[in-house]
């Protein structure tokens, strides 16, 4: 059974940083692209970043490019998201998801974690 469990969320002030992790199990982690998505209050879920199964290719949304870094450790079955220079606009529940392909489209991610809350506020 596919299981994705996010951790590392919390409360930070603007300009601060957080490091999210997503532990994966129930499938061959290294065979799949993975993605991070987020859903802020009053908004629909949106794409954040994706990483190819081998980790060699990455793609980010315009709003996070240059501030966030997606990475993975296939030996540890873990996906990561380093978030720097956080803004209140980054406040959201962050989800990791398993992709069917290297994609920024929600429809290409059939499996999701439960999410971890990130709150950026002064």
Secondary structure, DSSP 8 states (H G I E B T S, - for coil): --EEEEE--EEE-TT--EEEEEEEESS-GGGS-EEEEEE-TTS--EEEEEE-TTSS-EEE-TTTBTTEEEEEEGGGTEEEEEE-S--GGG-EEEEEEE-SSS-S-GGG--EE---EEEEE--
